[in-house]
Amino acid sequence: MTKFFKDEKKRPIIIGFWSSQSSQQFFLQIKVAKDFLSNSFYWKLSTNTPDVSDCLLTVINCRKTSSYLIYTLACNGKKILHSTNWYIVLEYNNIHSDRPLKIEVEDTSLLMKAKLFPDGYSRRLNLSHKKVIYPSLNTSMKFGIIQRQITKFEEKNFLTKAKLMYLTVLPFLPFINQINIWLFFEKNAVSAHENAFIVYKQMRKKFPRRKVFYVITDGAKEKVDLNDDHILILGTKKYYCILFLSRVLLSSDTRYHVLGDSQFHRSLLVQKTSKKVHIFLQHGMNGIKKVPMFHNGHGQIDYLVAASEWESELFQNQWHYSKKKIIVSGLPRWDMLENNVPKLLSQKTVKILIMPTWRDQFVNMSNNDFLQTDFVLSYQDMFSNSEFIDMLHKFKAEVIFVLHPKMKQFEQILEKLFSVQVRDIDQVNEFLSDSAILITDYSSIAWDMAYINKPVIYFQYDQENFKRKYGSYLTINELPGYVSTDIDDVVSLIYTVLSSNRRLESQDSEKFFTWHDKNNTSRLITKLVTMDKKFNVHRRSYLTRKLMMQLKQRFIRHF
Protein backbone atom coordinates (compact mmCIF):
# COMPACT_ATOMS: atom_id res chain seq x y z
CA MET A 1 0.00 0.00 0.00
CA THR A 2 1.48 3.32 -1.05
CA LYS A 3 2.57 5.83 1.59
CA PHE A 4 1.81 9.21 0.01
CA PHE A 5 1.19 11.83 2.68
CA LYS A 6 4.55 12.81 4.11
CA ASP A 7 2.93 15.92 5.57
CA GLU A 8 0.94 14.67 8.60
CA LYS A 9 -1.50 17.58 8.33
CA LYS A 10 -2.56 16.59 4.80
CA ARG A 11 -3.41 12.95 5.54
CA PRO A 12 -7.11 12.02 5.35
CA ILE A 13 -8.65 11.73 8.82
CA ILE A 14 -11.75 9.64 9.64
CA ILE A 15 -14.01 11.80 11.80
CA GLY A 16 -17.34 9.94 11.80
CA PHE A 17 -19.14 6.60 11.51
CA TRP A 18 -22.87 5.88 11.83
CA SER A 19 -25.42 3.52 10.37
CA SER A 20 -29.05 3.30 9.30
CA GLN A 21 -30.97 0.13 10.12
CA SER A 22 -33.82 1.04 7.75
CA SER A 23 -31.59 1.39 4.68
CA GLN A 24 -29.02 -1.21 5.86
CA GLN A 25 -26.27 1.28 5.13
CA PHE A 26 -23.34 2.62 7.11
CA PHE A 27 -21.75 6.02 6.64
CA LEU A 28 -18.23 7.39 6.99
CA GLN A 29 -17.07 10.97 7.27
CA ILE A 30 -13.50 11.78 6.20
CA LYS A 31 -11.69 15.10 6.40
CA VAL A 32 -8.96 15.92 3.86
CA ALA A 33 -6.87 18.99 3.07
CA LYS A 34 -8.22 21.01 0.12
CA ASP A 35 -5.05 20.60 -1.92
CA PHE A 36 -4.38 16.94 -1.10
CA LEU A 37 -5.02 15.73 -4.70
CA SER A 38 -5.41 17.42 -8.04
CA ASN A 39 -6.61 14.51 -10.15
CA SER A 40 -9.55 12.08 -10.01
CA PHE A 41 -9.84 9.63 -7.14
CA TYR A 42 -12.15 7.02 -5.58
CA TRP A 43 -12.96 5.95 -2.04
CA LYS A 44 -13.11 2.18 -1.56
CA LEU A 45 -13.22 -0.53 1.06
CA SER A 46 -10.55 -3.19 0.59
CA THR A 47 -9.75 -6.54 2.23
CA ASN A 48 -6.85 -8.98 2.29
CA THR A 49 -9.12 -11.96 1.63
CA PRO A 50 -8.08 -13.59 -1.67
CA ASP A 51 -10.43 -13.19 -4.66
CA VAL A 52 -12.66 -10.64 -2.87
CA SER A 53 -12.99 -7.40 -4.83
CA ASP A 54 -12.83 -3.89 -3.44
CA CYS A 55 -16.15 -2.23 -2.62
CA LEU A 56 -16.68 1.26 -4.05
CA LEU A 57 -17.97 3.82 -1.53
CA THR A 58 -20.61 6.29 -2.68
CA VAL A 59 -19.90 9.99 -2.11
CA ILE A 60 -23.19 11.48 -0.93
CA ASN A 61 -21.88 14.86 0.18
CA CYS A 62 -18.75 17.01 0.10
CA ARG A 63 -18.69 20.02 2.42
CA LYS A 64 -16.02 22.71 2.23
CA THR A 65 -14.43 24.61 5.08
CA SER A 66 -11.63 27.15 4.93
CA SER A 67 -8.93 24.47 4.96
CA TYR A 68 -10.63 21.12 4.44
CA LEU A 69 -13.01 19.07 2.36
CA ILE A 70 -15.29 16.85 4.43
CA TYR A 71 -16.59 13.83 2.50
CA THR A 72 -19.60 11.82 3.59
CA LEU A 73 -19.45 8.30 2.15
CA ALA A 74 -22.04 5.51 2.16
CA CYS A 75 -21.98 1.74 1.68
CA ASN A 76 -24.68 -0.91 1.74
CA GLY A 77 -23.74 -3.48 4.37
CA LYS A 78 -24.72 -6.38 2.12
CA LYS A 79 -21.84 -5.54 -0.22
CA ILE A 80 -19.12 -6.52 2.27
CA LEU A 81 -20.38 -9.90 3.47
CA HIS A 82 -17.59 -11.85 1.72
CA SER A 83 -14.82 -10.91 4.12
CA THR A 84 -14.40 -10.17 7.83
CA ASN A 85 -11.87 -7.32 7.96
CA TRP A 86 -12.09 -4.23 5.74
CA TYR A 87 -10.10 -1.01 5.57
CA ILE A 88 -10.63 2.28 3.72
CA VAL A 89 -8.58 2.92 0.61
CA LEU A 90 -8.12 6.08 -1.43
CA GLU A 91 -7.41 5.16 -5.05
CA TYR A 92 -6.25 7.82 -7.48
CA ASN A 93 -4.88 8.05 -11.03
CA ASN A 94 -1.14 8.42 -11.36
CA ILE A 95 0.10 10.55 -14.27
CA HIS A 96 3.40 8.63 -14.25
CA SER A 97 1.83 5.18 -14.52
CA ASP A 98 -1.08 3.38 -16.14
CA ARG A 99 -1.90 1.70 -12.84
CA PRO A 100 -3.80 3.62 -10.14
CA LEU A 101 -2.17 4.09 -6.75
CA LYS A 102 -3.81 3.08 -3.46
CA ILE A 103 -3.42 4.70 -0.07
CA GLU A 104 -4.76 3.12 3.12
CA VAL A 105 -6.79 5.58 5.20
CA GLU A 106 -6.33 4.49 8.80
CA ASP A 107 -6.05 7.62 10.97
CA THR A 108 -8.93 8.90 13.08
CA SER A 109 -9.53 12.14 14.94
CA LEU A 110 -9.02 12.24 18.69
CA LEU A 111 -12.78 12.44 19.17
CA MET A 112 -13.29 9.29 17.06
CA LYS A 113 -10.57 7.51 19.05
CA ALA A 114 -12.37 8.43 22.27
CA LYS A 115 -15.66 7.09 20.88
CA LEU A 116 -14.28 3.84 19.44
CA PHE A 117 -11.68 2.96 22.06
CA PRO A 118 -14.19 1.66 24.66
CA ASP A 119 -16.17 -0.40 22.15
CA GLY A 120 -16.93 0.28 18.48
CA TYR A 121 -19.42 -2.60 18.62
CA SER A 122 -22.00 -0.24 20.16
CA ARG A 123 -22.16 1.54 16.77
CA ARG A 124 -22.93 -1.65 14.86
CA LEU A 125 -25.20 -2.13 11.88
CA ASN A 126 -27.35 -5.24 12.36
CA LEU A 127 -27.98 -7.25 9.21
CA SER A 128 -30.09 -10.34 8.58
CA HIS A 129 -28.94 -13.82 9.68
CA LYS A 130 -27.34 -12.33 12.83
CA LYS A 131 -24.55 -10.55 10.95
CA VAL A 132 -23.11 -7.25 12.18
CA ILE A 133 -20.87 -4.51 10.81
CA TYR A 134 -19.06 -2.12 13.11
CA PRO A 135 -15.99 0.18 13.25
CA SER A 136 -12.94 -0.83 15.22
CA LEU A 137 -9.53 0.40 16.31
CA ASN A 138 -6.78 -2.19 16.53
CA THR A 139 -4.00 -2.09 19.11
CA SER A 140 -2.00 0.24 16.84
CA MET A 141 -5.00 2.59 16.84
CA LYS A 142 -5.60 1.97 13.13
CA PHE A 143 -9.20 2.16 11.89
CA GLY A 144 -10.95 -0.79 10.30
CA ILE A 145 -14.44 -2.14 9.66
CA ILE A 146 -15.41 -5.60 10.88
CA GLN A 147 -18.17 -7.76 9.41
CA ARG A 148 -19.01 -11.03 11.12
CA GLN A 149 -21.63 -13.32 12.57
CA ILE A 150 -22.95 -12.66 16.07
CA THR A 151 -21.80 -15.53 18.22
CA LYS A 152 -24.13 -17.40 20.54
CA PHE A 153 -22.82 -15.98 23.78
CA GLU A 154 -23.03 -12.40 22.48
CA GLU A 155 -26.80 -12.59 22.30
CA LYS A 156 -28.67 -10.24 24.60
CA ASN A 157 -29.87 -12.82 27.13
CA PHE A 158 -26.31 -14.02 27.83
CA LEU A 159 -24.84 -10.51 28.05
CA THR A 160 -27.62 -9.43 30.41
CA LYS A 161 -26.99 -12.46 32.61
CA ALA A 162 -23.26 -11.67 32.64
CA LYS A 163 -23.87 -8.07 33.76
CA LEU A 164 -26.22 -9.18 36.55
CA MET A 165 -23.68 -11.71 37.83
CA TYR A 166 -20.95 -9.09 37.68
CA LEU A 167 -22.99 -6.81 39.93
CA THR A 168 -23.60 -9.77 42.26
CA VAL A 169 -19.91 -10.52 42.77
CA LEU A 170 -18.73 -6.89 42.62
CA PRO A 171 -18.08 -6.63 46.42
CA PHE A 172 -15.73 -9.64 46.23
CA LEU A 173 -13.60 -8.51 43.25
CA PRO A 174 -10.93 -6.78 45.40
CA PHE A 175 -10.17 -10.20 46.91
CA ILE A 176 -9.53 -12.13 43.68
CA ASN A 177 -5.93 -12.97 44.60
CA GLN A 178 -7.03 -14.33 47.99
CA ILE A 179 -9.96 -16.34 46.58
CA ASN A 180 -7.51 -17.84 44.06
CA ILE A 181 -9.75 -19.53 41.48
CA TRP A 182 -8.10 -21.27 38.50
CA LEU A 183 -10.07 -21.93 35.29
CA PHE A 184 -9.03 -24.57 32.74
CA PHE A 185 -10.44 -24.70 29.18
CA GLU A 186 -9.64 -25.64 25.59
CA LYS A 187 -10.49 -24.33 22.10
CA ASN A 188 -13.85 -22.51 22.20
CA ALA A 189 -14.59 -24.46 25.40
CA VAL A 190 -15.94 -27.39 23.34
CA SER A 191 -13.34 -30.09 23.96
CA ALA A 192 -11.79 -32.08 26.79
CA HIS A 193 -8.83 -34.01 25.39
CA GLU A 194 -5.97 -31.51 25.38
CA ASN A 195 -3.34 -30.41 27.90
CA ALA A 196 -5.83 -28.27 29.85
CA PHE A 197 -8.21 -31.12 30.66
CA ILE A 198 -5.39 -33.53 31.48
CA VAL A 199 -3.85 -31.08 33.98
CA TYR A 200 -7.27 -30.23 35.45
CA LYS A 201 -8.08 -33.90 36.16
CA GLN A 202 -4.71 -34.46 37.83
CA MET A 203 -5.04 -31.33 39.94
CA ARG A 204 -8.50 -32.38 41.14
CA LYS A 205 -7.01 -35.67 42.30
CA LYS A 206 -3.87 -34.26 43.91
CA PHE A 207 -5.40 -31.09 45.36
CA PRO A 208 -9.16 -31.70 45.85
CA ARG A 209 -9.52 -28.64 48.09
CA ARG A 210 -8.11 -26.22 45.52
CA LYS A 211 -10.56 -23.97 43.64
CA VAL A 212 -9.88 -25.28 40.14
CA PHE A 213 -12.69 -25.49 37.56
CA TYR A 214 -13.10 -26.71 33.98
CA VAL A 215 -15.19 -24.72 31.47
CA ILE A 216 -17.12 -26.42 28.67
CA THR A 217 -20.18 -25.64 26.58
CA ASP A 218 -23.52 -27.36 27.12
CA GLY A 219 -23.26 -29.07 23.71
CA ALA A 220 -20.00 -30.78 24.69
CA LYS A 221 -20.78 -31.68 28.32
CA GLU A 222 -20.91 -35.41 27.51
CA LYS A 223 -17.11 -35.26 27.24
CA VAL A 224 -16.70 -34.64 30.99
CA ASP A 225 -17.93 -36.12 34.26
CA LEU A 226 -20.91 -33.98 35.25
CA ASN A 227 -20.85 -35.47 38.76
CA ASP A 228 -17.81 -33.26 39.28
CA ASP A 229 -19.26 -30.04 40.72
CA HIS A 230 -16.20 -28.15 39.45
CA ILE A 231 -17.35 -28.49 35.85
CA LEU A 232 -18.74 -25.14 34.66
CA ILE A 233 -21.27 -25.07 31.82
CA LEU A 234 -20.59 -21.96 29.77
CA GLY A 235 -23.38 -19.36 29.86
CA THR A 236 -24.80 -20.34 33.25
CA LYS A 237 -25.01 -17.99 36.25
CA LYS A 238 -22.45 -20.10 38.12
CA TYR A 239 -20.05 -19.84 35.19
CA TYR A 240 -20.26 -16.03 35.01
CA CYS A 241 -19.81 -15.61 38.77
CA ILE A 242 -16.75 -17.83 38.90
CA LEU A 243 -15.29 -16.32 35.71
CA PHE A 244 -15.41 -12.79 37.15
CA LEU A 245 -13.88 -14.00 40.44
CA SER A 246 -11.17 -16.13 38.80
CA ARG A 247 -7.52 -15.24 39.09
CA VAL A 248 -5.72 -17.61 36.68
CA LEU A 249 -6.72 -18.89 33.23
CA LEU A 250 -4.94 -22.05 32.02
CA SER A 251 -5.60 -23.12 28.44
CA SER A 252 -4.25 -24.81 25.34
CA ASP A 253 -5.42 -21.79 23.32
CA THR A 254 -5.73 -18.03 23.82
CA ARG A 255 -7.42 -16.63 26.94
CA TYR A 256 -10.64 -15.58 25.18
CA HIS A 257 -11.62 -19.17 24.39
CA VAL A 258 -12.95 -19.26 27.96
CA LEU A 259 -15.83 -17.20 26.51
CA GLY A 260 -16.83 -19.95 24.09
CA ASP A 261 -17.28 -18.94 20.46
CA SER A 262 -14.97 -16.01 20.99
CA GLN A 263 -16.26 -12.47 21.40
CA PHE A 264 -14.21 -10.04 19.38
CA HIS A 265 -15.58 -6.73 20.60
CA ARG A 266 -14.58 -5.10 23.87
CA SER A 267 -17.47 -6.16 26.05
CA LEU A 268 -17.43 -6.22 29.85
CA LEU A 269 -16.54 -9.92 29.70
CA VAL A 270 -13.62 -9.36 27.34
CA GLN A 271 -12.19 -6.49 29.38
CA LYS A 272 -12.40 -8.43 32.66
CA THR A 273 -10.98 -11.59 31.05
CA SER A 274 -8.00 -9.63 29.71
CA LYS A 275 -6.97 -8.74 33.29
CA LYS A 276 -6.62 -12.37 34.41
CA VAL A 277 -3.28 -14.14 34.58
CA HIS A 278 -3.04 -16.36 31.50
CA ILE A 279 -0.88 -19.48 31.48
CA PHE A 280 -0.54 -20.89 27.97
CA LEU A 281 -0.40 -24.69 28.26
CA GLN A 282 0.24 -25.06 24.51
CA HIS A 283 -1.76 -26.80 21.82
CA GLY A 284 1.39 -28.49 20.58
CA MET A 285 5.16 -28.04 20.43
CA ASN A 286 6.36 -25.14 18.28
CA GLY A 287 8.99 -24.73 15.59
CA ILE A 288 7.47 -25.80 12.27
CA LYS A 289 5.37 -22.67 11.66
CA LYS A 290 5.99 -19.11 12.84
CA VAL A 291 3.25 -17.74 15.09
CA PRO A 292 4.01 -14.04 15.75
CA MET A 293 0.66 -13.55 17.51
CA PHE A 294 2.12 -15.47 20.48
CA HIS A 295 5.36 -13.49 20.63
CA ASN A 296 6.09 -11.40 23.69
CA GLY A 297 4.82 -7.85 23.34
CA HIS A 298 1.31 -8.77 22.29
CA GLY A 299 0.29 -8.87 25.94
CA GLN A 300 -1.86 -11.98 25.66
CA ILE A 301 0.37 -14.54 27.42
CA ASP A 302 1.71 -14.07 30.94
CA TYR A 303 3.40 -17.47 31.38
CA LEU A 304 3.86 -20.31 28.92
CA VAL A 305 4.71 -23.99 29.14
CA ALA A 306 7.65 -25.32 27.14
CA ALA A 307 7.77 -28.93 25.97
CA SER A 308 11.56 -29.08 26.38
CA GLU A 309 14.71 -27.07 26.97
CA TRP A 310 15.01 -26.72 23.17
CA GLU A 311 11.56 -25.10 22.97
CA SER A 312 12.39 -22.89 25.95
CA GLU A 313 15.38 -21.57 24.00
CA LEU A 314 13.07 -20.89 21.05
CA PHE A 315 10.69 -18.93 23.31
CA GLN A 316 13.58 -16.86 24.62
CA ASN A 317 15.37 -16.22 21.31
CA GLN A 318 12.47 -16.09 18.83
CA TRP A 319 9.42 -15.20 20.92
CA HIS A 320 11.46 -12.90 23.25
CA TYR A 321 10.12 -14.15 26.59
CA SER A 322 12.29 -13.98 29.67
CA LYS A 323 13.27 -17.29 31.24
CA LYS A 324 11.21 -16.58 34.37
CA LYS A 325 8.03 -16.55 32.26
CA ILE A 326 8.68 -20.03 30.82
CA ILE A 327 7.69 -23.25 32.63
CA VAL A 328 9.70 -26.17 31.21
CA SER A 329 7.89 -29.42 31.96
CA GLY A 330 7.00 -31.35 28.81
CA LEU A 331 3.47 -31.49 27.38
CA PRO A 332 0.88 -33.25 29.58
CA ARG A 333 -0.81 -35.00 26.67
CA TRP A 334 2.43 -36.81 25.86
CA ASP A 335 1.83 -38.88 29.00
CA MET A 336 -1.06 -40.52 27.11
CA LEU A 337 1.00 -41.66 24.09
CA GLU A 338 2.45 -45.10 23.40
CA ASN A 339 5.25 -46.19 21.05
CA ASN A 340 4.20 -49.61 19.82
CA VAL A 341 5.15 -49.60 16.11
CA PRO A 342 6.39 -53.25 15.96
CA LYS A 343 3.15 -54.43 17.53
CA LEU A 344 1.07 -52.25 15.20
CA LEU A 345 2.85 -53.47 12.07
CA SER A 346 2.29 -57.10 13.12
CA GLN A 347 -1.48 -56.62 13.40
CA LYS A 348 -3.88 -57.59 10.65
CA THR A 349 -4.75 -53.95 9.95
CA VAL A 350 -2.13 -51.20 9.94
CA LYS A 351 -3.28 -47.61 10.54
CA ILE A 352 -1.89 -44.61 8.67
CA LEU A 353 -2.73 -41.26 10.28
CA ILE A 354 -3.11 -38.28 7.93
CA MET A 355 -3.46 -34.89 9.66
CA PRO A 356 -2.94 -31.80 7.47
CA THR A 357 -2.97 -28.35 9.01
CA TRP A 358 -5.35 -25.47 8.35
CA ARG A 359 -4.83 -22.52 5.97
CA ASP A 360 -6.36 -19.14 6.70
CA GLN A 361 -7.40 -18.70 3.06
CA PHE A 362 -10.08 -21.34 3.70
CA VAL A 363 -12.04 -18.84 5.85
CA ASN A 364 -15.35 -17.93 4.17
CA MET A 365 -14.37 -20.03 1.15
CA SER A 366 -17.19 -21.58 -0.87
CA ASN A 367 -17.31 -25.34 -1.47
CA ASN A 368 -16.63 -24.87 -5.18
CA ASP A 369 -13.57 -22.70 -4.54
CA PHE A 370 -12.32 -25.15 -1.92
CA LEU A 371 -12.45 -28.00 -4.45
CA GLN A 372 -10.03 -26.06 -6.66
CA THR A 373 -7.40 -25.47 -3.96
CA ASP A 374 -3.95 -27.09 -3.99
CA PHE A 375 -4.95 -28.75 -0.71
CA VAL A 376 -7.80 -30.73 -2.27
CA LEU A 377 -6.04 -31.42 -5.58
CA SER A 378 -2.89 -32.68 -3.85
CA TYR A 379 -4.67 -35.06 -1.49
CA GLN A 380 -6.90 -36.17 -4.34
CA ASP A 381 -3.71 -37.14 -6.18
CA MET A 382 -2.71 -39.19 -3.13
CA PHE A 383 -5.98 -41.06 -2.71
CA SER A 384 -6.25 -41.78 -6.45
CA ASN A 385 -2.61 -42.82 -6.82
CA SER A 386 -2.58 -46.44 -8.02
CA GLU A 387 0.54 -47.35 -6.01
CA PHE A 388 -0.99 -45.85 -2.86
CA ILE A 389 -4.18 -47.87 -3.40
CA ASP A 390 -2.20 -51.08 -4.06
CA MET A 391 -0.11 -50.49 -0.94
CA LEU A 392 -3.24 -50.10 1.22
CA HIS A 393 -4.52 -53.44 -0.06
CA LYS A 394 -1.17 -55.21 0.31
CA PHE A 395 -0.65 -54.18 3.94
CA LYS A 396 -4.36 -54.14 4.80
CA ALA A 397 -3.79 -50.52 5.85
CA GLU A 398 -6.54 -48.25 7.11
CA VAL A 399 -6.32 -44.46 6.61
CA ILE A 400 -7.34 -42.27 9.55
CA PHE A 401 -7.98 -38.82 8.11
CA VAL A 402 -8.30 -36.03 10.71
CA LEU A 403 -9.18 -32.45 9.80
CA HIS A 404 -8.35 -29.30 11.72
CA PRO A 405 -11.47 -28.09 13.64
CA LYS A 406 -11.61 -24.93 11.49
CA MET A 407 -12.10 -27.11 8.39
CA LYS A 408 -15.09 -29.02 9.72
CA GLN A 409 -17.39 -27.35 7.14
CA PHE A 410 -15.59 -29.31 4.39
CA GLU A 411 -15.80 -32.69 6.14
CA GLN A 412 -18.59 -34.21 4.01
CA ILE A 413 -17.06 -32.96 0.76
CA LEU A 414 -13.74 -34.65 1.50
CA GLU A 415 -15.36 -37.89 2.69
CA LYS A 416 -17.20 -38.18 -0.62
CA LEU A 417 -14.24 -37.08 -2.75
CA PHE A 418 -11.57 -39.26 -1.09
CA SER A 419 -13.86 -42.17 -0.11
CA VAL A 420 -12.53 -41.97 3.44
CA GLN A 421 -14.12 -41.32 6.81
CA VAL A 422 -13.01 -38.03 8.38
CA ARG A 423 -12.44 -38.66 12.09
CA ASP A 424 -13.02 -36.49 15.16
CA ILE A 425 -9.94 -34.65 16.47
CA ASP A 426 -11.10 -35.32 20.05
CA GLN A 427 -9.70 -38.86 19.59
CA VAL A 428 -6.30 -37.67 18.41
CA ASN A 429 -4.36 -39.15 21.37
CA GLU A 430 -5.84 -42.56 20.61
CA PHE A 431 -5.06 -42.18 16.89
CA LEU A 432 -1.45 -41.24 17.61
CA SER A 433 -0.92 -44.34 19.75
CA ASP A 434 -2.75 -46.67 17.34
CA SER A 435 -1.09 -45.46 14.11
CA ALA A 436 2.17 -46.76 12.69
CA ILE A 437 3.00 -43.62 10.69
CA LEU A 438 1.92 -39.98 10.39
CA ILE A 439 1.47 -37.99 7.19
CA THR A 440 1.17 -34.24 7.77
CA ASP A 441 2.37 -30.99 6.20
CA TYR A 442 3.14 -28.40 8.89
CA SER A 443 1.01 -29.50 11.84
CA SER A 444 2.55 -29.48 15.31
CA ILE A 445 1.10 -32.97 15.73
CA ALA A 446 4.37 -34.11 14.11
CA TRP A 447 6.14 -33.45 17.40
CA ASP A 448 3.82 -35.86 19.23
CA MET A 449 4.76 -38.69 16.87
CA ALA A 450 8.44 -37.76 17.00
CA TYR A 451 8.27 -37.81 20.81
CA ILE A 452 7.30 -41.49 20.75
CA ASN A 453 9.80 -42.24 17.95
CA LYS A 454 7.23 -42.97 15.28
CA PRO A 455 7.84 -42.19 11.58
CA VAL A 456 6.70 -38.78 10.33
CA ILE A 457 6.41 -37.78 6.66
CA TYR A 458 5.75 -34.15 5.72
CA PHE A 459 3.82 -33.88 2.45
CA GLN A 460 4.49 -30.19 1.73
CA TYR A 461 2.88 -29.77 -1.69
CA ASP A 462 2.78 -25.94 -1.23
CA GLN A 463 6.15 -25.59 0.43
CA GLU A 464 7.32 -22.34 -1.23
CA ASN A 465 3.99 -20.55 -0.75
CA PHE A 466 3.77 -21.66 2.88
CA LYS A 467 7.33 -20.55 3.69
CA ARG A 468 6.75 -17.20 2.02
CA LYS A 469 3.47 -16.57 3.86
CA TYR A 470 4.16 -18.03 7.32
CA GLY A 471 7.82 -18.93 7.63
CA SER A 472 9.40 -21.45 10.01
CA TYR A 473 11.79 -21.43 12.95
CA LEU A 474 13.47 -24.52 11.47
CA THR A 475 15.02 -25.41 8.13
CA ILE A 476 13.61 -28.35 6.19
CA ASN A 477 16.60 -30.51 7.14
CA GLU A 478 15.99 -29.90 10.86
CA LEU A 479 12.41 -31.22 10.92
CA PRO A 480 11.98 -34.50 12.86
CA GLY A 481 11.00 -36.63 9.90
CA TYR A 482 11.20 -36.75 6.13
CA VAL A 483 10.00 -33.89 3.90
CA SER A 484 8.74 -34.17 0.34
CA THR A 485 6.70 -32.14 -2.14
CA ASP A 486 6.15 -35.08 -4.49
CA ILE A 487 3.28 -37.55 -4.04
CA ASP A 488 5.19 -40.47 -5.62
CA ASP A 489 8.04 -39.90 -3.18
CA VAL A 490 5.59 -39.81 -0.25
CA VAL A 491 4.00 -43.11 -1.32
CA SER A 492 7.46 -44.69 -1.65
CA LEU A 493 8.37 -43.54 1.87
CA ILE A 494 5.17 -44.97 3.35
CA TYR A 495 5.90 -48.27 1.59
CA THR A 496 9.44 -48.30 3.06
CA VAL A 497 8.13 -47.90 6.60
CA LEU A 498 5.36 -50.49 6.29
CA SER A 499 7.48 -53.10 4.53
CA SER A 500 10.73 -52.90 6.53
CA ASN A 501 9.54 -51.64 9.93
CA ARG A 502 12.30 -49.04 10.13
CA ARG A 503 12.61 -45.37 10.82
CA LEU A 504 13.52 -42.94 8.06
CA GLU A 505 17.07 -41.63 7.83
CA SER A 506 16.17 -38.03 8.75
CA GLN A 507 13.96 -39.04 11.65
CA ASP A 508 16.47 -38.15 14.39
CA SER A 509 14.70 -35.96 16.95
CA GLU A 510 16.49 -36.47 20.26
CA LYS A 511 17.86 -32.93 20.43
CA PHE A 512 14.32 -31.52 20.61
CA PHE A 513 13.22 -33.41 23.75
CA THR A 514 14.41 -33.22 27.36
CA TRP A 515 12.37 -36.14 28.76
CA HIS A 516 10.90 -39.38 27.48
CA ASP A 517 8.76 -40.42 30.44
CA LYS A 518 5.20 -40.27 31.75
CA ASN A 519 5.80 -37.44 34.22
CA ASN A 520 5.07 -34.34 32.13
CA THR A 521 1.77 -33.62 33.88
CA SER A 522 3.07 -34.07 37.42
CA ARG A 523 6.16 -31.96 36.61
CA LEU A 524 3.94 -29.14 35.36
CA ILE A 525 1.56 -29.25 38.32
CA THR A 526 4.45 -29.16 40.79
CA LYS A 527 5.89 -26.07 39.10
CA LEU A 528 2.48 -24.33 38.87
CA VAL A 529 1.78 -24.83 42.56
CA THR A 530 5.29 -23.63 43.44
CA MET A 531 4.80 -20.45 41.38
CA ASP A 532 1.30 -19.75 42.72
CA LYS A 533 2.22 -16.56 44.61
CA LYS A 534 3.67 -14.99 41.45
CA PHE A 535 0.31 -15.01 39.65
CA ASN A 536 -1.22 -11.57 40.16
CA VAL A 537 -4.08 -10.17 38.10
CA HIS A 538 -3.44 -7.12 35.92
CA ARG A 539 -4.79 -3.76 37.00
CA ARG A 540 -5.45 -2.69 33.40
CA SER A 541 -7.14 -4.37 30.44
CA TYR A 542 -5.11 -5.91 27.62
CA LEU A 543 -5.76 -3.05 25.19
CA THR A 544 -4.72 -0.42 27.74
CA ARG A 545 -1.53 -2.37 28.50
CA LYS A 546 -0.79 -2.65 24.80
CA LEU A 547 -1.28 1.07 24.18
CA MET A 548 0.86 2.00 27.17
CA MET A 549 3.61 -0.28 25.88
CA GLN A 550 3.48 1.40 22.46
CA LEU A 551 3.56 4.89 23.97
CA LYS A 552 6.58 3.88 26.06
CA GLN A 553 8.38 2.55 22.97
CA ARG A 554 7.62 5.74 21.03
CA PHE A 555 8.88 7.86 23.92
CA ILE A 556 12.13 5.86 24.07
CA ARG A 557 12.64 6.15 20.28
CA HIS A 558 11.94 9.91 20.39
CA PHE A 559 14.55 10.62 23.04
C-alpha positions, 0 to 999 in steps of 0.5 A: 500500500502506497505511503503518500502523505509525508505531511501529517496535516494533509493525511485524510482523517476519519471523523465519523461513523454511523449507520441506518438500520432502515436502509441497511447502510453505514456512513463514513465521514472523512476530512482531507486537506483542500489541496491533497489531490489534483486529479480524479480519485475514488474511495473504496473498502478493501480486504486482504481476503483472496479473490474478494474485490474492493467495494466502491464507496458512494460519495453522498456529500462534500462540504467545504471549510476554509482548509478542508473538504469533508466527505460523507461516504455511504456503503450498503452493508450487504456488499461486504459480506464476503470478508471479515476485515475491511479497511478504507482505501483512497485510489487515485490516477497516477500521471506517471503510470497506467496503474492507479495508486492506493493509499490506506486511510487508517487515521482517526480524529481524537474524538473518534478515538475516544468514541471507538476505544471503549467499544466500536461494537456499540455503533454496529449495523445489524444485518439479517442472519445475525450478521453485524458490521461495526468500526474498530480500532486495533491495538496500533490505533488503526481504523478498520471495519469488521463484518461477522456473525454474532456468536451465541454468547453475544446474544442479549440474554447471555450478556444481560446475565453476565452483567447481573452476575458481575454486579452480584460478585462486585463486592468480592472482586478486590479479593480475587488474589485471595480467593484464588480460582483457577479456570481450565479450558480448551479451544472454544470451550468445546473439547476435553482431550488436550493439555488443559483437561489432562492437567485439570483432572490431575489437579483435582485428584492431587489437590481436591480442596483447591478452587480449580474449575473446567469450562465447557459448553452445554453441547460438549458436556458429555465429554466430561464427568458432570458429577464433578461439581467443578465443571462449569457449563458456559453461559450459566449464572455459576459460570459467570460468577466464577469467571469474574472471580477467577484469578488464573486462566490455564488453556491450550489456546488463547485466553478468550476461548474461555468465553466460548465462540470467541467475542471479538468486541470489547465487552465487559466480559472481554475487558475483565478476562483480559486482566486475568493471569493467562498461562498458555499450556500449549496446543502443541510443540512449536517450531514448524510454523511461525506464530508471531501472535504469540510473541512477547509484546502482544500482551496476551500470554503471561506465562507459557509452558515449554515442551523441552529445553530446546523449545524454551530456547526458542521462546527466549530467542524467537518469541522474546520471553524472559526465562522466568516466564517459561515453565519447562515441563513437557506437554501433559498429553504426551503422557497418554502416548504409546510407542508400539510400532512393531506391535502395530505393524504385526497386526492384521490392519495397519493404521496410517494417520493423515493430519494436514494443518489449516490454511487461513485462506479457507475462511469464508471459502465456498465449497466450489472454490475449496475444491479447486485449492492445492490442498484438495487437488494434492490429497486427491492425487494421493488417494487416487494414486494407483501405487498408494491404493495397491499399498493399502490393499497389500498391507491391509492398511486403514487411513485415519484422516483427521481435519483441523477443527476450522475445516469441519465445514468441508468434512462431508465434501472430502469424505465423498471425494476421497472415499474416506471417513473423516475422524473427530480430532477429540480422539487424536491421542488414541489415533497417535498411539494406534497409528504406525505412521503420520502424514502431515504438512506443517502440523505441530502434531508431528512433534507428538509422533516424533516424541514417541519415535514414530515415523513422520512424513511431511507432504508439503505440496505448497512448500514455497507458498507456505514458507513465504506466507508463514515462515518457520523457525526450522530449516527443512533438514531440521524437521523431525521426519522426512519432507517431500513435495512429491506424491510419488516420493511420499507413497514410496516412503510410506511403503518403506516404513510399512514393509521394513519396519524401520525409521527414516534416515532423517527421523532423528529428533532427540535434540528436541526433547528433554524427557521421554517419560510419563511425568510431564503432567506431574512436573507441570503441576508441581511447578504451577503450585510452586509459582502460585504466589507470582500469579497476580491479576493485571490492574489494566485491560489488555488493550490499555496495557498494549497502548501504554507499551506502544507509547513507552516505545515511542517515547524511548525512540523519540529521546 
